[in-house]
Amino acid sequence: MNPYSANFDCIKHINTLFPNEQSLVGIDTEIEKLQSELTQLQSELQEDIHEHAVMQNKIWRDVQDVEQLSQGIVTEIQEIKQKAEKSEDLVYSMCKDIKSLDIAKRNLTFSIAALKKFIMMLTAIEKLKEHCKDKKYAEVANLLSAFTELSQYFVKFQNIPQILEINGEKEQLIKDLKLQLIDDFILFQKGTNLMQIKDLQDACQTVEHLGLKFRDELIQKVCKYIISPYQELFQQIENRSLETTERRYAWMARVIKDFDTKTQNVFPEYWAVHCQIYYEFCAVTRLQITDILESLKDLEVAVLMKALQATLKFEQKLNDEMKKRYDEWLGKKNSNQFAISELPKIKGAISDSFEPYLRPYIDSEERELMQHIQNILNSDKLDVEGDLKMLNSSMSMFAYFKQMLKRASQYSRTQVMFDIQKLIKKALKKYSDEIIMKINQSRNNEQLSQIFCCFVINTAEYCKETIPGLQESLVQHLDSPFSDQVELSNEEEYFNQMMNKSIETLLVYVDSKVDQFYQQMLKIDWNEFENMGDASKYIRDTISFLEGHIKTIKDLLSESYLIFYLNKLVVYLNNKFINSVFRIKKISEIGLSQLMLDVSELKTNLVRISKLKQESKSQQSFNNFVQKTLSRSDSILKLIQMSIEKFVENFPDYAKKYESAPTDLDKILGLKQLRRQDVPQLNKFFTKIN
């Protein structure tokens, strides 16, 4: 579109607006100005277009120059990259060559070192052969150590024929060396080897280089050689008896003394060669003594126990000596694998063989024990003036148990001691049974029976208190698992039974006396009773008897067991009174009042005659027990005295206090001249009876 066409259109539009001539003169002038400006603008525009064209040409040339420069740079980069790739290939090639040279150097170095070590091994083998032949054991020990280090170098190459060959040669050499060392030490013991002490000490160092297993094998060979004469000597018929037991241990003492003199400073102390000699001796002795015990049909207890005692003494002495001698190494973590860390079993090594054959000893102990119990029972006396109101036989029995344990502990802590424990349990049962039998026999003499029963109660108390200590002592004298099986609770129960039998006997005696007084009570016509006054004669007689009975036993029983017995006596008297009341057919009001007075009198006098020398909690507890127990008698008499309405109202309270209420109900109704249908309110109690 022409940029100037708008101006012409504008002029045309103006001409249409101003058609008059005069008005167009000014307009022409304006148009001329506009045309002049337009011409100037066109001229400036052309100049601008020209400059723009020039600038565009310059830019184009610059772009072409940049493109040419870029192509040059790209070309140079490609050339540099090609050179770099060539350089990288060259460097890689050089590194590969250097690496190959380095590997070759290492292989060459290893080969040279391996060859040197192989030559050293060959040299060591040759020298080892030479020194073994000459018995230069100090050099042998050093060569063995060096050869072991060299051998580690060739572990990865042990399948190479040359290595296999040299290792085989070494193994054969070591095998021959071991045999040679054993021969040297055995010949030294025989006295036919002229080697010096220093050479044998060096030989011990060589033994350690050959390992712990060979060291043990060597010591065992030496021990067997030392003990073999003993084995042959005591295998002879004239020496195959228990009477030679002490001679065995004397022989061992002489041999050890000779051994110490001959081999002083030869063996390292931490090898504990003495322990191994003793252990070998004990093993041989155990087998021989077991054979002797099996072959003997009739074992004399005295000979058997003498041999066992000598054996135990020997074992104890050895054990103490070895502990003292090797205390430096025992129970410690030693860096030296050849040092002793614990002793072999010495105690019991021989004596345990006696265990299965000690039945004669057990039988002997049983006979003596049972005889002792019978003797002390027969010699028992009731010394009421003495400090201890108990049977001396019980103390004598436990003292004898202590002696038995002391004797048996010298011989065993296992089966034999456990059998002794069984004997003690059997003896406790026998003692208890014998005492109970004596209780029954004592009833013929009433006064003596009362005293004897009190002594038995105290004796039972003493035995029950002593048994736990006896059980603890038995456990201490036994090893596990026997110690875990000790249990004397059943034996404690025997003495509970003994105590109960005594109390029962006292109560039977009381009943035999009191019953005749209550027979007098039943002869009274309580329905026609009119003369109420002091306590009835049967109660006075009962109290008089009880006063004498309690006086007899009061100072013989300990406070706790006196109160225990009196409680049972009160229960008996209460039941006796109630049962006697229930046997009466009918009781008048005055008769009931008299019976209530009798109960009150019984309460008062029981507290009075049972009073201890010093007031105590036990006394107060007993007084309360008397009131509580006899309150049942009071309650029954009051229920009998009540009207039907009051009886029905109060009986439930009575039933809450006393378990016997359902069975008491019918008897109370009988005394009240009533039947069940008269008190339907109490049907639930009849249901309980049914």
Secondary structure, 3 states (H helix, E strand, C coil): CCCCHHHHHHHHHHHHHCCCCHHHHHHHHHHHHHHHHHHHHHHHHHHHHHHHHHHHHHHHHHHHHHHHHHHHHHHHHHHHHHHHHHHHHHHHHHHHHHHHHHHHHHHHHHHHHHHHHHHHHHHHHHHHHHHHHHCCHHHHHHHHHHHHHHHHHCHHHCCCHHHHHHHHHHHHHHHHHHHHHHHHHHHHHHCCCCCCHHHHHHHHHHHHHCCHHHHHHHHHHHHHHHHHHHHHHCCCHHHCCHHHHHHHHHHHHHHHHHHHHHCCCCCCHHHCHHHHHHHHHHHHHHHHHHHHHHHCCCCCHHHHHHHHHHHHHHHHHHHHHHHHHCCCCCCCCCCCCCCCCCCCCCCCCCHHHHHHHCHHHHHHHHHHHHHHHHHHHHCCCCCCCCCCCCCHHHHHHHHHHHHHHHHHHCCCCCHHHHHHHHHHHHHHHHHHHHHHHHHHHHHHCHHHHHHHHHHHHHHHHHHHHHHHHHHHHHHHCCCCCHHHHCCCHHHHHHHHHHHHHHHHHHHHHHHHHHHHHHHHHHHCCCCCCCCCCCCCHHHHHHHHHHHHHHHHHHCCCCHHHHHHHHHHHHHHHHHHHHHHHHHCCCCCHHHHHHHHHHHHHHHHHHHHHCCCCCCCHHHHHHHHHHHHHHHHHHHHHHHHHCCHHHHHHHHHHHHHHCCCHHHHHHHHHHHCCCCHHHCHHHHHHHHHHC
